[in-house]
Amino acid sequence: MSSLQELYDEIVACRRCPRLVAWREEVGRKKRLAYINDEYWARPVPGFGDPKARILIFGLAPGAHGSNRTGRMFTGDASGNFLFPALWRAGLASRPQATGRDDGLELRGVYITAAVRCVPPKNKPTREEFAACSYWTARELALLPDVRVYLALGRLAHEALLEHHRLVKRRFPFAHGAEHALPNGLTLLDSYHVSRQNTQTGKLNEEMFDAVLARAKALAGIS
């Protein structure tokens, strides 16, 4: 079995999905004005975190000017600006800010990854792209044997995890705060995605997300 580092190297070199390869690289060339002097990552973004994690946070895909720029999941955009302070408040991160791969941030008991590793146009991966990236999901989860809780951020992440385990979606309906006991003994816990769209409209607020993280810790046996 490969190590997480060996898997990271394979993921970063992936060019399986031509549409995603073209888009991630175009975003990296055009850049956003605020980051015009940054060198964009513009490659697949591997997961990161504690190799002995008991909680797996599972998102949808990298953000165009967040992860696709910094090369680390949820780092450098509004979603991360909501997520990492919450993890820090919960004692699951060493600091509340995430700015880049070398910022010193460490996760404790948590690993973060996503259903799709490349930024998709309009933030909408195709079914074929989800399927292609499920190969990496299977490899990654096999290297995280201590995980007890999946925390899915949003319906699409929730459904991708069910697809991975070949589970019937209608038996495990998505809802914020919902808990699903899976046949493998793990718990699938749901939250609305930490996107700017949700947090700025109040669909998801700090109190709601803190409660989900507290429940994830309890289910995972993290004090």
N, C-alpha and C positions, 0 to 999 in steps of 0.2 A: 504493500500500500504506500502511496506517495505521502509526503508530508504536506502540511498546509502551504509552506513556502514553495514547494514544487508545483502544487496546484495553482497558486497565485501566478507563477511564471507562465503556466500553460494558458490560464484565462486571459492574461494580458496580451498574449500572442494570438488570440482567437480572431479569425476572420470568416466565420461560418455564415454570417448573414449580410449579404452585399448591401442591402438598403441601410442597415445600421452602421456598417463600416463607412459608407459614403457620408451619412449624416453626421456621425460623431466627428469625422475629420473636417467636414465643411464648417461645423460650429467652431472647431478649434482654429480654423483659418480666419473666419470672419470676426469672431470674438464679440464680446459686448464692450461698449465704450468704457465702462467702469473698470474693465480688466484688460484694456488694450495692450498693456505692457507685460501681462502675464503670459507665460508659456503654458498653453493648455495641454492637459494630459491626453485627451482625444483618443483614448483606447478603452478597452473593456475595464471595468472597475471591479476588482476582487473584493470579497468580504474582508472584515477585520475585527479584531477583538480578542477576548480571552480564549485561548485554546481549550480551557476547561470550563467554558461557559455552560451555565444551566438554563439560560434564557437566550433564545435566538430571536432577534428582531428582524423581520422579513418585510422589505419594502417592495416597491414596484420596479423602479429602474433609476439609473443616475439622472440627475438634473443637468440640463444643458450647460449652465454656467456655474453649477455647483460641483458635483462629483466629476463631471466630464472635464472640468477645469482643474480641480485639485487632485484627482486620482484617488479619492477616498470617499466611501459611502456617506451621504448626508453632510458632507463637509463643504462649507463655503456658500451656502444659500439659506433662504428663509426657513426651509424645512429643518435644516440642521440647527439653525438659531433657536428653534423651538425644542427640538429633540434633546440636544446635549445638555442644556441647563436642567431639563427634567431628569435626565440620567444622573447628573451631578447631585441634584436634590435628593434623589433616591439612594445615593451612595454607590452608584453603579459606574461612575466615571470620575476620573481624577481631577477634572476641571470642567467648568461650564461652557467654555468656548472651544470651537473647532475651526481652525483656519487653514490647515494644510497637513500634508502627510507627516511633516517633521515638527509639529507643534507640541509634542510631548504628551498628548492626550493618551490615557490608558483606560480601557474598559475593564470592569471588575465583575466577573460572572456573566458577562453579556458578549454576544457576538452579533455583528450586524452584516446582513447581506441583502440581496434582492432577487426577484424572480428573473429579471433581465439585466445583464451586466453592461449593456451599451445604451446610451441615450437614444430614445426613439423619436422620430418626428411627431410633433404635437403630443408628446408624452403617451403615445398609443402604440405599443408593440402589437404586431400581428400574432395570430394564433400559431403560425409557423415559427415565429421568433421566440415565443414562449416555449414552444416544444424544443427548439434547438438549445435553448439555455437551460432547460430542465436537466440536461446532461451534467452541467456544472453543479446544479443544485444537489443532485444525487451524490456526486463526488465530494462536495463540500460537507454535506450532512454526515456522510460516512466517517469523516475526520473529526467530528464533534460528538463523541460518544456520551458526554455528560449532560447533553441538553435534555431538559425535562419539560420546557414550556416553549411553544412557538407563539410569538406575539406578532400577529399579522397586521400591518398598517394598510388598511383599506381592503375593499372587497376583492380587487384583482389579485393582491398578494395572498389573501385568504384562499381564493380559488386555485391559485397556482400550487399552494401547499397541498390542497386536497387532491389535485391532479397528480402531484408527485407520489402520493400514497394510494392512488387509484381508488379514491373514496367518492361516493355519490354526493354531489354538491347539495342536493335538496335535503339531505339528511343532516347537514351541518350549515344552517343558514347564517349568513353574516349579519352581525349587529354589533354596534359599539358596546363593549363590555361583555359580550357573549363568551361563554366558556364551552368548549367541546372536548369531551373525553374521546381520544382516538384509540383505535384498536391496538396500537403499538404501546399503549400505556402513557403516552405523552398527552399534554393538554394544549389545545389550540385556543388561544385567547385573542379576541378581536379588538381593534381600535380603529376609529376613523384615522385616515392618513394625516400626518403632521404637515400637510401642505399649507402654503400661504392662503390658498382659497378657503380652506377649512378653519384655520386659526384666526384669520382676519374677519371672517363673517360670524365667528362665535360658535360655529358648529362643533368645534373642538376647542376647549380652553385648558389652562394649566391644571385646574382642579380635576377636570375629567381625566386628563392623561396621567396625572399623578396617582389617581385612584387605580387606574389600569396597571401602572407600574408596581404599585404596592401589592396588588393581587398577583401579578406575575412573580414577584419575589416570594410571596407566601406559598404559591403553588410549587415553586422551584426549591423551596427550603433555604432561601437566602435570608439571613437575619439582618 
